Amino acid sequence: MSDTPFPLHYEDSTIRGILRSVHTIAMVGASGNWVRPSNFAMKYLQGKGFRVIPVNPGSAGKQILGETCYGSMSEIPDQIDMIDVFRSSEAAAGIVDEVIPIAADKGIKVIWMQLGVRNDAAGARAEAAGLTVVMDRCPKIEYGRLFGELSWCGVNSGIISSKRRKIG
């Protein structure tokens, strides 16, 4: 493995293609606490038609937003298209190592690491195993950005800016 950092630039068409092809997401680190970002992202993605299966050993067997929570991905009886990692960069390595041996049986094609989550070595292992890897991005944010949900309020449209306008 080289010391070259894992590339974090993703073409919009790549992200859009992932979000169009995915139907079932296992969200590792999902929380039943409504103020946690994972809960908000899970609820948003459910509202867009994705099935989001929570994975959190501390909440295994409980319901989170109407879905049974599992302690690990291997416990999920259903097919999974994508793993959304809502854990630390260090924890992502173990998650990737758990996913690789079950990916083919479960139908897993994508490992998506949330904003601030980056593990180059784990990403390289996942890609070597034939998985698509996205790091340091949020599928909720990307969905809104790429499918026109943010433009109505000026976000990412060039209408609103943090830079002071030049007058005259």
C-alpha positions as protocol buffer text, in pm:
chain_id: "A"
residue {
  index: 1
  type: MET
  ca { x: 0 y: 0 z: 0 }
}
residue {
  index: 2
  type: SER
  ca { x: 135 y: 342 z: -88 }
}
residue {
  index: 3
  type: ASP
  ca { x: 160 y: 644 z: 139 }
}
residue {
  index: 4
  type: THR
  ca { x: -48 y: 848 z: -104 }
}
residue {
  index: 5
  type: PRO
  ca { x: -362 y: 974 z: 68 }
}
residue {
  index: 6
  type: PHE
  ca { x: -690 y: 830 z: -48 }
}
residue {
  index: 7
  type: PRO
  ca { x: -850 y: 1073 z: -297 }
}
residue {
  index: 8
  type: LEU
  ca { x: -1147 y: 1260 z: -150 }
}
residue {
  index: 9
  type: HIS
  ca { x: -1270 y: 1427 z: -468 }
}
residue {
  index: 10
  type: TYR
  ca { x: -1586 y: 1267 z: -599 }
}
residue {
  index: 11
  type: GLU
  ca { x: -1759 y: 1360 z: -921 }
}
residue {
  index: 12
  type: ASP
  ca { x: -2121 y: 1464 z: -873 }
}
residue {
  index: 13
  type: SER
  ca { x: -2221 y: 1196 z: -1121 }
}
residue {
  index: 14
  type: THR
  ca { x: -2055 y: 930 z: -903 }
}
residue {
  index: 15
  type: ILE
  ca { x: -2232 y: 1044 z: -584 }
}
residue {
  index: 16
  type: ARG
  ca { x: -2561 y: 1083 z: -770 }
}
residue {
  index: 17
  type: GLY
  ca { x: -2522 y: 733 z: -916 }
}
residue {
  index: 18
  type: ILE
  ca { x: -2462 y: 585 z: -571 }
}
residue {
  index: 19
  type: LEU
  ca { x: -2765 y: 760 z: -422 }
}
residue {
  index: 20
  type: ARG
  ca { x: -2986 y: 650 z: -714 }
}
residue {
  index: 21
  type: SER
  ca { x: -2877 y: 285 z: -692 }
}
residue {
  index: 22
  type: VAL
  ca { x: -2895 y: 243 z: -314 }
}
residue {
  index: 23
  type: HIS
  ca { x: -3220 y: 138 z: -147 }
}
residue {
  index: 24
  type: THR
  ca { x: -3115 y: -12 z: 188 }
}
residue {
  index: 25
  type: ILE
  ca { x: -2855 y: 149 z: 414 }
}
residue {
  index: 26
  type: ALA
  ca { x: -2708 y: 7 z: 735 }
}
residue {
  index: 27
  type: MET
  ca { x: -2623 y: 309 z: 952 }
}
residue {
  index: 28
  type: VAL
  ca { x: -2344 y: 212 z: 1192 }
}
residue {
  index: 29
  type: GLY
  ca { x: -2355 y: 438 z: 1495 }
}
residue {
  index: 30
  type: ALA
  ca { x: -2724 y: 524 z: 1459 }
}
residue {
  index: 31
  type: SER
  ca { x: -2873 y: 680 z: 1771 }
}
residue {
  index: 32
  type: GLY
  ca { x: -3224 y: 678 z: 1911 }
}
residue {
  index: 33
  type: ASN
  ca { x: -3157 y: 1021 z: 2060 }
}
residue {
  index: 34
  type: TRP
  ca { x: -3340 y: 1270 z: 1837 }
}
residue {
  index: 35
  type: VAL
  ca { x: -3076 y: 1543 z: 1887 }
}
residue {
  index: 36
  type: ARG
  ca { x: -2791 y: 1330 z: 1750 }
}
residue {
  index: 37
  type: PRO
  ca { x: -2684 y: 1393 z: 1388 }
}
residue {
  index: 38
  type: SER
  ca { x: -2720 y: 1024 z: 1302 }
}
residue {
  index: 39
  type: ASN
  ca { x: -3086 y: 1030 z: 1408 }
}
residue {
  index: 40
  type: PHE
  ca { x: -3155 y: 1338 z: 1198 }
}
residue {
  index: 41
  type: ALA
  ca { x: -2976 y: 1191 z: 895 }
}
residue {
  index: 42
  type: MET
  ca { x: -3158 y: 859 z: 936 }
}
residue {
  index: 43
  type: LYS
  ca { x: -3498 y: 1029 z: 954 }
}
residue {
  index: 44
  type: TYR
  ca { x: -3419 y: 1245 z: 648 }
}
residue {
  index: 45
  type: LEU
  ca { x: -3304 y: 947 z: 440 }
}
residue {
  index: 46
  type: GLN
  ca { x: -3612 y: 748 z: 542 }
}
residue {
  index: 47
  type: GLY
  ca { x: -3823 y: 1040 z: 424 }
}
residue {
  index: 48
  type: LYS
  ca { x: -3655 y: 1016 z: 84 }
}
residue {
  index: 49
  type: GLY
  ca { x: -3752 y: 652 z: 47 }
}
residue {
  index: 50
  type: PHE
  ca { x: -3438 y: 479 z: 172 }
}
residue {
  index: 51
  type: ARG
  ca { x: -3469 y: 196 z: 421 }
}
residue {
  index: 52
  type: VAL
  ca { x: -3217 y: 273 z: 694 }
}
residue {
  index: 53
  type: ILE
  ca { x: -3131 y: -9 z: 932 }
}
residue {
  index: 54
  type: PRO
  ca { x: -2966 y: 111 z: 1255 }
}
residue {
  index: 55
  type: VAL
  ca { x: -2655 y: -68 z: 1384 }
}
residue {
  index: 56
  type: ASN
  ca { x: -2549 y: 9 z: 1740 }
}
residue {
  index: 57
  type: PRO
  ca { x: -2450 y: -259 z: 1995 }
}
residue {
  index: 58
  type: GLY
  ca { x: -2579 y: -43 z: 2282 }
}
residue {
  index: 59
  type: SER
  ca { x: -2928 y: -27 z: 2129 }
}
residue {
  index: 60
  type: ALA
  ca { x: -2948 y: -377 z: 1977 }
}
residue {
  index: 61
  type: GLY
  ca { x: -3302 y: -513 z: 1983 }
}
residue {
  index: 62
  type: LYS
  ca { x: -3459 y: -170 z: 2034 }
}
residue {
  index: 63
  type: GLN
  ca { x: -3647 y: 31 z: 1774 }
}
residue {
  index: 64
  type: ILE
  ca { x: -3496 y: 345 z: 1623 }
}
residue {
  index: 65
  type: LEU
  ca { x: -3730 y: 541 z: 1397 }
}
residue {
  index: 66
  type: GLY
  ca { x: -3941 y: 230 z: 1337 }
}
residue {
  index: 67
  type: GLU
  ca { x: -3652 y: -3 z: 1249 }
}
residue {
  index: 68
  type: THR
  ca { x: -3503 y: -277 z: 1466 }
}
residue {
  index: 69
  type: CYS
  ca { x: -3151 y: -192 z: 1572 }
}
residue {
  index: 70
  type: TYR
  ca { x: -2881 y: -459 z: 1534 }
}
residue {
  index: 71
  type: GLY
  ca { x: -2554 y: -503 z: 1721 }
}
residue {
  index: 72
  type: SER
  ca { x: -2355 y: -571 z: 1403 }
}
residue {
  index: 73
  type: MET
  ca { x: -2399 y: -584 z: 1027 }
}
residue {
  index: 74
  type: SER
  ca { x: -2373 y: -963 z: 1022 }
}
residue {
  index: 75
  type: GLU
  ca { x: -2689 y: -983 z: 1241 }
}
residue {
  index: 76
  type: ILE
  ca { x: -2901 y: -801 z: 982 }
}
residue {
  index: 77
  type: PRO
  ca { x: -3111 y: -1066 z: 803 }
}
residue {
  index: 78
  type: ASP
  ca { x: -3181 y: -848 z: 498 }
}
residue {
  index: 79
  type: GLN
  ca { x: -2978 y: -739 z: 198 }
}
residue {
  index: 80
  type: ILE
  ca { x: -2789 y: -411 z: 240 }
}
residue {
  index: 81
  type: ASP
  ca { x: -2672 y: -185 z: -44 }
}
residue {
  index: 82
  type: MET
  ca { x: -2460 y: 60 z: 155 }
}
residue {
  index: 83
  type: ILE
  ca { x: -2294 y: 100 z: 494 }
}
residue {
  index: 84
  type: ASP
  ca { x: -2308 y: 455 z: 636 }
}
residue {
  index: 85
  type: VAL
  ca { x: -2037 y: 492 z: 903 }
}
residue {
  index: 86
  type: PHE
  ca { x: -2134 y: 734 z: 1180 }
}
residue {
  index: 87
  type: ARG
  ca { x: -1835 y: 643 z: 1398 }
}
residue {
  index: 88
  type: SER
  ca { x: -1482 y: 774 z: 1443 }
}
residue {
  index: 89
  type: SER
  ca { x: -1212 y: 746 z: 1176 }
}
residue {
  index: 90
  type: GLU
  ca { x: -1034 y: 489 z: 1395 }
}
residue {
  index: 91
  type: ALA
  ca { x: -1351 y: 279 z: 1434 }
}
residue {
  index: 92
  type: ALA
  ca { x: -1402 y: 279 z: 1057 }
}
residue {
  index: 93
  type: ALA
  ca { x: -1117 y: 28 z: 1019 }
}
residue {
  index: 94
  type: GLY
  ca { x: -1295 y: -236 z: 1226 }
}
residue {
  index: 95
  type: ILE
  ca { x: -1624 y: -169 z: 1048 }
}
residue {
  index: 96
  type: VAL
  ca { x: -1461 y: -216 z: 707 }
}
residue {
  index: 97
  type: ASP
  ca { x: -1296 y: -536 z: 830 }
}
residue {
  index: 98
  type: GLU
  ca { x: -1637 y: -665 z: 945 }
}
residue {
  index: 99
  type: VAL
  ca { x: -1802 y: -572 z: 614 }
}
residue {
  index: 100
  type: ILE
  ca { x: -1551 y: -718 z: 366 }
}
residue {
  index: 101
  type: PRO
  ca { x: -1619 y: -1088 z: 440 }
}
residue {
  index: 102
  type: ILE
  ca { x: -1999 y: -1045 z: 434 }
}
residue {
  index: 103
  type: ALA
  ca { x: -2026 y: -793 z: 149 }
}
residue {
  index: 104
  type: ALA
  ca { x: -2100 y: -1042 z: -129 }
}
residue {
  index: 105
  type: ASP
  ca { x: -2360 y: -1237 z: 71 }
}
residue {
  index: 106
  type: LYS
  ca { x: -2536 y: -921 z: 193 }
}
residue {
  index: 107
  type: GLY
  ca { x: -2516 y: -737 z: -141 }
}
residue {
  index: 108
  type: ILE
  ca { x: -2308 y: -452 z: 6 }
}
residue {
  index: 109
  type: LYS
  ca { x: -2154 y: -238 z: -266 }
}
residue {
  index: 110
  type: VAL
  ca { x: -2071 y: 92 z: -91 }
}
residue {
  index: 111
  type: ILE
  ca { x: -1895 y: 198 z: 228 }
}
residue {
  index: 112
  type: TRP
  ca { x: -1978 y: 562 z: 301 }
}
residue {
  index: 113
  type: MET
  ca { x: -1793 y: 738 z: 584 }
}
residue {
  index: 114
  type: GLN
  ca { x: -1964 y: 1043 z: 728 }
}
residue {
  index: 115
  type: LEU
  ca { x: -1832 y: 1400 z: 751 }
}
residue {
  index: 116
  type: GLY
  ca { x: -1504 y: 1403 z: 940 }
}
residue {
  index: 117
  type: VAL
  ca { x: -1459 y: 1027 z: 905 }
}
residue {
  index: 118
  type: ARG
  ca { x: -1156 y: 929 z: 701 }
}
residue {
  index: 119
  type: ASN
  ca { x: -946 y: 616 z: 717 }
}
residue {
  index: 120
  type: ASP
  ca { x: -726 y: 579 z: 409 }
}
residue {
  index: 121
  type: ALA
  ca { x: -601 y: 229 z: 493 }
}
residue {
  index: 122
  type: ALA
  ca { x: -956 y: 100 z: 552 }
}
residue {
  index: 123
  type: GLY
  ca { x: -1074 y: 269 z: 233 }
}
residue {
  index: 124
  type: ALA
  ca { x: -796 y: 103 z: 34 }
}
residue {
  index: 125
  type: ARG
  ca { x: -885 y: -240 z: 181 }
}
residue {
  index: 126
  type: ALA
  ca { x: -1252 y: -188 z: 94 }
}
residue {
  index: 127
  type: GLU
  ca { x: -1171 y: -83 z: -263 }
}
residue {
  index: 128
  type: ALA
  ca { x: -935 y: -381 z: -302 }
}
residue {
  index: 129
  type: ALA
  ca { x: -1232 y: -600 z: -201 }
}
residue {
  index: 130
  type: GLY
  ca { x: -1441 y: -444 z: -480 }
}
residue {
  index: 131
  type: LEU
  ca { x: -1641 y: -195 z: -273 }
}
residue {
  index: 132
  type: THR
  ca { x: -1701 y: 167 z: -367 }
}
residue {
  index: 133
  type: VAL
  ca { x: -1573 y: 402 z: -95 }
}
residue {
  index: 134
  type: VAL
  ca { x: -1684 y: 755 z: -9 }
}
residue {
  index: 135
  type: MET
  ca { x: -1521 y: 937 z: 284 }
}
residue {
  index: 136
  type: ASP
  ca { x: -1581 y: 1264 z: 464 }
}
residue {
  index: 137
  type: ARG
  ca { x: -1925 y: 1320 z: 307 }
}
residue {
  index: 138
  type: CYS
  ca { x: -2283 y: 1298 z: 432 }
}
residue {
  index: 139
  type: PRO
  ca { x: -2542 y: 1120 z: 215 }
}
residue {
  index: 140
  type: LYS
  ca { x: -2814 y: 1347 z: 357 }
}
residue {
  index: 141
  type: ILE
  ca { x: -2625 y: 1661 z: 253 }
}
residue {
  index: 142
  type: GLU
  ca { x: -2525 y: 1515 z: -83 }
}
residue {
  index: 143
  type: TYR
  ca { x: -2881 y: 1405 z: -156 }
}
residue {
  index: 144
  type: GLY
  ca { x: -3013 y: 1754 z: -86 }
}
residue {
  index: 145
  type: ARG
  ca { x: -2736 y: 1917 z: -289 }
}
residue {
  index: 146
  type: LEU
  ca { x: -2761 y: 1690 z: -591 }
}
residue {
  index: 147
  type: PHE
  ca { x: -3137 y: 1648 z: -609 }
}
residue {
  index: 148
  type: GLY
  ca { x: -3228 y: 2017 z: -583 }
}
residue {
  index: 149
  type: GLU
  ca { x: -3351 y: 2033 z: -226 }
}
residue {
  index: 150
  type: LEU
  ca { x: -3115 y: 2304 z: -106 }
}
residue {
  index: 151
  type: SER
  ca { x: -3137 y: 2550 z: -392 }
}
residue {
  index: 152
  type: TRP
  ca { x: -3478 y: 2683 z: -285 }
}
residue {
  index: 153
  type: CYS
  ca { x: -3317 y: 2849 z: 18 }
}
residue {
  index: 154
  type: GLY
  ca { x: -3008 y: 2974 z: -163 }
}
residue {
  index: 155
  type: VAL
  ca { x: -2764 y: 2710 z: -35 }
}
residue {
  index: 156
  type: ASN
  ca { x: -2500 y: 2616 z: -292 }
}
residue {
  index: 157
  type: SER
  ca { x: -2674 y: 2833 z: -549 }
}
residue {
  index: 158
  type: GLY
  ca { x: -2444 y: 3135 z: -547 }
}
residue {
  index: 159
  type: ILE
  ca { x: -2725 y: 3356 z: -413 }
}
residue {
  index: 160
  type: ILE
  ca { x: -2617 y: 3346 z: -49 }
}
residue {
  index: 161
  type: SER
  ca { x: -2251 y: 3393 z: 34 }
}
residue {
  index: 162
  type: SER
  ca { x: -2040 y: 3450 z: 344 }
}
residue {
  index: 163
  type: LYS
  ca { x: -1829 y: 3698 z: 145 }
}
residue {
  index: 164
  type: ARG
  ca { x: -1901 y: 4067 z: 160 }
}
residue {
  index: 165
  type: ARG
  ca { x: -2049 y: 4201 z: -161 }
}
residue {
  index: 166
  type: LYS
  ca { x: -1866 y: 4473 z: -345 }
}
residue {
  index: 167
  type: ILE
  ca { x: -2088 y: 4773 z: -385 }
}
residue {
  index: 168
  type: GLY
  ca { x: -2051 y: 5006 z: -678 }
}
